[in-house]
Amino acid sequence: MKQQTRIDRAACTFSGHETFVFRYAWLKKAADAVADNPGVFNSDDAMVRLGVGKNMVRSIRHWGLATRVLEEVQRSRGNLLNVSHLGRTILGSGGFDPYFEDPNSLWLMHWNLATNEEKSTTWCWTFNLFPASEFTRDALAVFLEIEIDRRGMRAPSESSLRRDIDCFIRTYAPRRGGKESIPEDSLDCPLTELGLLEEDRTSGVLRFRSGSRPSLSDDVFLFCLAEFWDRVAPDRQSLAFSEVAYGFGSPGLVFKLDENSLADRLERTETTSQGVVTYTESAGLKQLYRRDKIDKNQVLARHYEQSMSAMLVGV
């Protein structure tokens, strides 16, 4: 049974992106601009500094927070932002992957969107709570309306919810072309490269694609597993396979890993974690155990150091 969410009902968001999916350069622009001026998104020259229109300025700010590349300065009421540790690691001055050449950077952006219930609610709920692997836009709208009502939240307008759903779909599924398409609006989000969602252009049916995710490194998987563990059971030394596969915000659900692929990943965690984590299957009981907390930042840095070294030698 999937774990229930625990976020305050007033903290969910079904807007902010201004209907734009994020582009390759946007998160780097956001990190650079905030590093220079924490209040850049409220400044008069924000459009000039970022080189985009007013709506796109708001959208870039939203995506920076939703992907957790940016974070709000406490007690600033959102007027001041910082570049997060993850943002500095990947996109900052001297960052490992400012142009998203490593697909694992995209997996990390997806991980943050699909676990950020406050800033990207539709993304989070659809990956973690939606009960089917195939759906239509109408079915997703009904699901979201039911979930909003179940939580006693104030529902957004139907048009706002539909725009949010469309933006969610365009984050992962390449947009259909057409005579009415505006080139600037039809640019795909880089997360379409992950192959998580496909759309049948005849029927309009959307389908999650499960699999082994070969472009997702074991180190980045371990980083996400450690984040999940610290979030749901920080004081426990063990996790059941079912929690990692089907728990709210789990690697299994967020990455749409089938059970066999997830088990293979977990079997490799002892090597990846250098013995900190072990996975056992005995008498039908599948469990993960950890001797200590995983140093997530060290794991992430190790991945990028190895990845960048491999790129430099042309491997």
Buried (B, 14 or more C-beta within 10 A) or exposed (E): EBBEBEEEEEEBBBBBBBEBBBBEBBBBBBBBBBBEBBEBBBEEEBBEBBEBEEEBBBBBBBBBBBBBBBBBEEEEEEEBBBBBBBBBBBBBEEBBBBEBEBBBBBBBBBBBBBBBBBBBBBBBBBBBBBEEEEBBBEBBBEBBBEBBEEBEBEEBEEEEBBBBBBBBBBBBBBBEEEEEEEEEEEBBBBBBBBBBBBBEEEEEBBBBEBEBBEBBBBBBBBBBBBBBBEEBBEEEEEBBBBBBBBBBBBBBBBBBBBBEBBBEBBEBBBEBBEEBBBBBEEEEEBBBBBEEEBBBEEBBBBBBEEBEEEEEEEE
